[in-house]
Amino acid sequence: MKPSEFREKRDIQNKLVLDKANLQIRRFFNLDTQAYTDGALDAKTKEMLGLVASLVLRCDDCVCYHLQQCWEAGVSDLELQELLNIGLVVGGSIVIPHLRRAMVYWEELKA
């Protein structure tokens, strides 16, 4: 899926969820948003951590989201390669298909 398609689909789905959400769901979404803001660790580092965790957990939607955030935070190609390597080492060979899709998505972000 192209980055613009992913963002559009995600925005529509998030709106639907939040339009119907109870207090607990809204609080979780807010907690997630706040977790990635600057603190003792800067937002860029937190997004990189999110990307590695998403690779290990094998969540393609999460990988795409964190790739977008990493791109916007100025992660370089060399940094990305190290992030992907950490995800691969921690997650093992089962991460390889997600790593492939991550690289395609990253190249589309760069285009």
C-alpha positions in Angstrom: 0.0 0.0 0.0 1.3 3.5 -0.9 2.0 5.9 2.0 -0.7 8.3 1.0 -3.3 5.4 0.8 -2.2 4.1 4.2 -2.5 7.5 5.8 -5.9 8.1 4.3 -7.2 4.7 5.3 -5.8 5.0 8.8 -7.3 8.5 9.3 -10.7 7.2 8.2 -10.5 4.2 10.5 -9.3 6.3 13.5 -12.1 8.8 13.0 -14.6 5.9 13.0 -13.1 4.4 16.2 -12.9 7.7 18.0 -16.4 8.8 16.9 -17.8 5.7 18.6 -15.2 5.3 21.4 -15.9 5.1 25.1 -13.8 6.8 27.7 -11.4 3.9 28.1 -10.6 3.7 24.4 -10.1 7.5 24.2 -7.7 7.3 27.2 -5.7 4.6 25.5 -5.4 6.5 22.3 -4.3 9.5 24.2 -1.8 7.4 26.2 -0.3 6.1 23.0 0.0 9.6 21.5 1.6 11.0 24.6 4.1 8.1 24.9 5.8 9.3 21.7 6.3 12.9 22.7 9.6 14.4 23.8 10.7 13.5 27.3 13.9 12.0 28.7 14.0 10.4 25.2 13.3 12.5 22.2 10.4 11.8 19.9 12.7 10.5 17.1 14.2 7.9 19.4 10.8 6.8 20.6 9.6 6.4 17.1 12.6 4.3 16.3 11.8 2.1 19.3 8.3 1.8 18.1 9.5 0.7 14.7 11.7 -2.0 16.2 8.9 -3.2 18.5 6.4 -3.3 15.6 8.8 -5.4 13.5 9.3 -7.9 16.3 5.5 -8.0 16.9 5.0 -8.3 13.1 2.4 -5.6 12.8 2.6 -4.2 9.3 0.2 -1.4 10.0 2.3 -0.4 13.0 5.5 -0.7 10.9 4.1 1.6 8.3 2.9 4.1 10.9 6.3 4.2 12.6 8.2 4.3 9.3 6.1 7.5 8.4 6.9 9.0 11.8 10.6 8.1 11.5 10.7 9.6 8.0 9.1 12.8 9.4 11.6 12.8 12.3 14.5 12.7 9.9 15.7 9.2 10.3 18.4 8.5 7.7 18.8 5.4 5.5 21.7 4.3 7.6 19.8 4.7 10.8 16.9 2.7 9.3 19.2 -0.1 8.3 20.4 -0.4 11.9 16.8 -0.3 13.2 15.8 -3.0 10.8 18.8 -5.1 11.8 17.9 -4.8 15.5 14.3 -5.9 14.7 15.7 -8.8 12.7 18.1 -9.9 15.4 15.5 -9.7 18.2 12.6 -11.1 16.2 14.4 -13.7 14.1 13.9 -14.8 10.5 10.1 -14.6 10.9 10.6 -10.8 10.7 12.0 -11.0 7.2 8.7 -10.6 5.3 7.9 -7.5 7.4 11.4 -6.2 6.8 10.9 -6.5 3.0 7.6 -4.6 3.2 9.2 -2.0 5.4 11.9 -1.4 2.8 9.3 -1.0 0.0 7.3 1.4 2.1 10.4 3.4 3.0 11.4 3.7 -0.6 7.9 4.9 -1.4 8.2 7.6 1.4 11.4 8.8 -0.2 9.9 9.0 -3.7 
